[in-house]
Amino acid sequence: MNKEVIHAGLQAYPIIVYDCPINKRQWKNGTKRGESFASVFDDCWDCPFGKVVRDKKYFWDGSVVIDAKILSVDCNGHTQIDTSINAE
């Protein structure tokens, strides 16, 4: 599942994804209270269920440069949770 990254503007978590299937973090207050999210740098980067997708630039000579811009997170955490539930 490809999750869109959100530039939240928060100092602690500048780039996040909503609805983390393994509930890495939850909003403590506000309109999203109780909903899960994940910090791309702190949680998604080393998560075994996800891959950070970055912008790639292709050149005529066949070379590829991976840009620092993060486009999305390819998250498979929901399949891990579904598998563990069915195993019981």
Residue pairs with C-beta under 8 A, 6 or more apart in sequence:
1 74
1 75
1 76
1 78
2 53
2 72
2 73
2 74
2 75
3 17
3 18
3 19
3 72
3 73
3 74
3 75
4 17
4 72
5 15
5 16
5 17
5 40
5 70
5 71
5 72
5 73
6 15
6 16
6 17
6 18
7 14
7 15
8 14
8 15
8 16
10 16
12 39
13 25
13 37
13 39
13 42
14 41
15 39
15 40
15 41
15 70
16 37
16 38
16 39
16 40
17 37
17 38
17 40
17 44
17 73
17 75
18 35
18 36
18 37
19 35
19 36
19 37
20 36
20 37
20 38
20 43
20 75
20 77
21 36
21 49
21 75
21 77
21 78
21 80
21 81
22 47
22 49
22 77
22 80
22 81
23 36
24 36
24 37
24 38
24 39
24 43
24 47
25 36
25 37
25 38
25 39
25 43
26 34
26 35
26 36
26 37
27 33
27 34
27 35
27 37
38 44
38 47
38 73
40 52
40 70
40 73
44 50
44 52
44 73
44 75
45 52
47 75
47 77
49 75
49 76
49 77
49 79
49 80
50 73
50 74
50 75
50 76
50 77
51 73
51 74
52 70
52 73
52 74
53 70
53 71
53 72
53 73
53 74
54 66
54 67
54 68
54 69
54 70
54 71
55 66
55 67
55 69
55 70
55 71
56 64
56 65
56 66
56 67
57 64
57 65
57 66
57 67
58 64
59 65
